[in-house]
Structure formats: C-alpha cells, structure tokens
Amino acid sequence: MNPKKKSKYDVIILGAGIAGLICGTFLAKNGKKVLIIEQHNIPGGYCTSFKRKGFIFDAAVHHIGGCGKWSVVGRCLKELDININFLQLDPMDSINFPSFSVDVPAEIDDYVDLLKKRFPSESEKLSSFFKEFIGLYRATFSAERNKMLIKYQDLTYKEMLDIFFTNEQLKMVLSAQWGYIGSPPHEVSAIGMCQMLVNYLKDGAFFPVGGTQIFTDAIAQKFIDYDGQIMLSSRANNLLTEGNITKGVTTEKGETFSADIFVSNIDPRQTFFCLMEENAVDDSYLRKIETMKESVSFFLLYLGLDSKVDLKGLKRGFYHTSNNISFSDNGWFYISVPTNVDSCLAPDKKQIISVVVSLKDSYDDIEDWVAFKDKMKKYTICYLENFIPNIQDHIEVIDAATPKTLYRYTLNSKGAAYGWAVTVDQTWSNRLQHTTPFKNLFLAGHWTNPGPGICAVVSSGWRVANMVLNN
Ligand SMILES: Cc1cc2nc3c(=O)[nH]c(=O)nc-3n(C[C@H](O)[C@H](O)[C@H](O)COP(=O)(O)OP(=O)(O)OC[C@H]3O[C@@H](n4cnc5c(N)ncnc54)[C@H](O)[C@@H]3O)c2cc1C
C-alpha cells in the first residue's frame, strides 16, 4: 500500500471505512484517479480485526447482512469482481430474556411459522405485519417517495408494532434485536428498524471466513488493483474551500492534495467543524449538524480461551437483563462465540468469546476511562459466569474497548457505533443527504443515507460513486 503520490486526483476520499472503500473501488474501476486518506494504519474503520497471541478478534462488526448473490452486498461484490468466502449464520440469532428465549431461524418464512406456533392468536396479524414490513423494506430501495415510506416515516418502531399487535411478549421478541441499530423500540424509527431487521431476516446474516478484516482487505486490494491509491496512517487535517467549492486537503504530515471531487466518509462534525475554516460553511447547515444526536456507543470484551472449556451450548445472540424492553433499565449483552462459526480464528482448537455491552453511562460523564474499563470488564465476566461458572480459569487473552477506544480508532464522535441515532427525526429524508452545501463534496457512510451497518454503508458508498460518475 505504498502509493506513488500525485498532487492532483480526480477524487479524494477521506476515510477508508467500508463506505469509502466501496465508493473508491467503483470510481477507480471506472477510470477515475482516486486517493483514499486514512488516519489508522489499517483500512476498514469499524470493520477491522486485531490479533493477540494467535487469536483473531473482530474489533466491532460481528456479521454482515445481505451477502447472498441477489442482495446488496452480494451484488456489489459481484460488480467489483471481489470474491469473499462467507458462512451464513444459522440460526440467524437467539433472543434471550430472563423469562423466555427464542432462536431466530436463518429463513424468514421459518421464523414467521415459529412465531405463529408460539403466538397462535396473533397468527393472522403476523402474516399482515411481515407482508407490510417486507413491503416497507422494498420501498426503501426505490428512489421516489413511495407511499409506504410516507406512511411510516413519522412512526417509531414501537408505534408500528402497536398498530399490529397487543401481545406484549410478541412485541418484545420482534424488538429484541434493537441493539443492532442502537435505539430502543420507542425511539428507533420504524423505517430504520425495518431496514436493519428485514435485511438480516430476509437476506441473511453472514460471517466472512477468517474475520471481518478479510472482507475489508479484499475490497482494499481490489481498489489498489484498479490503480487506486490509499494512504494509511495519514490524518486529514484541513479541507480547503473557496466559496462553495472544495479545493484541497492537507494532512497532519503537512502534505496537500487537490481534486475535482471530494467524498467524506468521516464524521460530519469533524468534516464541517474541525476540518474547515470558520465561516466556510453555510450557517443553517452547521446548525442542523449541531442539533443532531449521535447514536450509542458500547463496551466490548474480547476473550481468548483455552480448548478445554465447552462453549458449544452458549448461543450467539442478545441477552436482555429485564423483561421490559421499553424501560431504560433494560440493559443487554450481545454474546458471540466466533470460533463456533470459524474455528480458524483461534490456534490449537482454542476459542473466542466476544461480548458487546449496552451502556447507561454517557460519554461526557465518564472521567476515569481506565477505571471504567476495569469496572466493565468485571461486570461482563461476572455476567458470563452465569453460563460458564469457571470461565476465569480458562482465559488466556483478555482485551476490551470502551467508547473512548472506538473514538480513538475511527474518530466517530463519542465512539458512536452507528453514526447519527436512528430516530424518526434523523432517518431517511431527515438524515444528512449525500450532497452538501459544497458542489463537489459528497458524504458517504453511516452518518448519511441509508444508515448504519455494513450492508447500508456498502449501499451508501455505491450510490455516491454513481452520483460522482454522473456529476
Ligand atoms: C461495536 C460495534 C458493533 C457493530 N456490529 C456490526 C455488525 O455486526 N454488523 C454490521 O453490519 N454493522 C455493525 N456495526 C456498525 C458498522 O460497523 C458501522 O455502521 C459501519 O462500519 C460504518 O462504516 P463507515 O464506512 O460509515 O465508517 P467507519 O467504519 O466509521 O470508518 C470511518 C473511517 O474514517 C477514518 N477517519 C476518520 N477521521 C479521519 C481523518 N480526519 N482523516 C483520515 N481518516 C479518518 C477512520 O479511521 C475510519 O477508518 C457495529 C458497530 C460497532 C461500533
């Protein structure tokens, strides 16, 4: 990845997250001279892996939706001639509450049948709900403001569920995976939840063999094969503008590059408040960004365990700590055993447990991050002891990440996992658009449309590439 640097490019992309990489690869494939500038020493943003004592840990992303050949990621990879070996997760997930649990099958029809058997009095309503939900999902792919989108654009997911169901336990089951989008059912937009959930239920959840870095590296390699240039360990420091035109970018190391078009795959707060001169940006646009709220962040625990502990029975999925999903005391753990899916992630039949933990503490209230990390490690291991009482005796590697860690590696404000929170007022037409007040500056990634998650940011990067090519 040693580029022969030019001073002028057709397109410069800030950030080698998945949206930046996909956008860059489409542009490079179409003959554009593209430079991607990335602050970290590896590409991928949240879609990266790290190695400790032979264990390969995925830093954040656990699985990717829509990798089948007819779905968004699958089609995109085919267009770019990228081959990645995926394993489809089956069951897709498991949902666990203190009083009951449900395994979510890999096929959506099997899931609907399972729910109908479990909630026979809601059988007809389940058919109408899933018909509507899938219709809404399809509508999100249309360029026009379809009537389905208009119907649901102002509703939270809870409000949508209340239209169809009265059974509280069924509503809990259908809401239990909200952690994948970051806002609880009474806050998350119905459209946002639909995009995420139907994508996983209908188009499948997939794991790239070898870990998520394999997925990222395959895209980055294709970008390079198409003559794209990527500068790692290079932080963009300034965006130079004249009127409503972006002229150039300077890096922390003092290099300056110019281009006809710029794409920002980084946090818009950084793009417009930190990288640009004061007064360079339209005031009303800045005010809009200022009032928007970022999504949640998480605590993550990564454990490398010996081969003796039996983890076959530990189900991958959400473990809610309360039976009431709507209340703020509902915390959850997302537990996975990646070595149950791909044993090559650990040496000598050893195993990995990875846990994502929802947080009540707000970023700005945490003063001592070292103490916070320590407290959260103990809390999470204590929870795992419910399933593996002697887990402490089997740990060979332990690492952890706090919102501060997530910020450090990606510069997403407060370690936001999903860009802006996916609330009604920040989704769909209310999210930041790809275009900006600058004629030649576009936004791609989870801070813009269609939203967070790898499948969505693949779509975002692809869309922006098409906008640039048609510009
Ligand atoms: C804990 C966690 C678990 C998740 N699990 C999943 C999952 O299982 N499945 C899923 O689909 N999604 C998951 N997500 C969400 C998903 O990871 C993100 O929505 C997605 O990866 C965002 O991609 P992106 O391209 O928008 O940007 P990012 O991944 O945020 O990448 C932005 C890039 O820009 C770089 N950058 C920032 N500032 C600068 C600068 N000034 N100069 C140069 N470079 C810069 C960063 O270093 C980074 O590489 C998870 C997120 C988290 C945090």
The ligand as a Gaussian input file, in Angstrom:
#p B3LYP/6-31G(d) Opt

LIG

0 1
 C      -19.315000      -2.421000      18.489000
 C      -19.941000      -2.322000      17.133000
 C      -20.508000      -3.457000      16.567000
 C      -21.070000      -3.378000      15.295000
 N      -21.555000      -4.539000      14.761000
 C      -21.998000      -4.528000      13.492000
 C      -22.339000      -5.752000      12.862000
 O      -22.209000      -6.849000      13.438000
 N      -22.796000      -5.682000      11.585000
 C      -22.919000      -4.510000      10.909000
 O      -23.346000      -4.511000       9.749000
 N      -22.599000      -3.329000      11.499000
 C      -22.122000      -3.304000      12.756000
 N      -21.751000      -2.131000      13.349000
 C      -21.941000      -0.852000      12.613000
 C      -20.940000      -0.705000      11.490000
 O      -19.698000      -1.129000      11.949000
 C      -20.834000       0.757000      11.004000
 O      -22.109000       1.303000      10.751000
 C      -20.004000       0.826000       9.725000
 O      -18.831000       0.056000       9.827000
 C      -19.631000       2.279000       9.417000
 O      -18.855000       2.327000       8.238000
 P      -18.400000       3.713000       7.616000
 O      -17.778000       3.407000       6.302000
 O      -19.535000       4.667000       7.602000
 O      -17.331000       4.373000       8.587000
 P      -16.271000       3.967000       9.748000
 O      -16.213000       2.490000       9.943000
 O      -16.603000       4.821000      10.904000
 O      -14.907000       4.444000       9.092000
 C      -14.521000       5.789000       9.008000
 C      -13.034000       5.801000       8.676000
 O      -12.580000       7.165000       8.570000
 C      -11.315000       7.280000       9.202000
 N      -11.123000       8.682000       9.584000
 C      -11.840000       9.414000      10.469000
 N      -11.371000      10.679000      10.515000
 C      -10.342000      10.754000       9.645000
 C       -9.463000      11.788000       9.235000
 N       -9.527000      13.029000       9.743000
 N       -8.509000      11.518000       8.311000
 C       -8.403000      10.271000       7.769000
 N       -9.205000       9.246000       8.132000
 C      -10.176000       9.482000       9.044000
 C      -11.421000       6.342000      10.390000
 O      -10.152000       5.984000      10.893000
 C      -12.195000       5.169000       9.774000
 O      -11.329000       4.220000       9.201000
 C      -21.126000      -2.154000      14.594000
 C      -20.539000      -1.012000      15.157000
 C      -19.928000      -1.101000      16.407000
 C      -19.246000       0.090000      16.980000

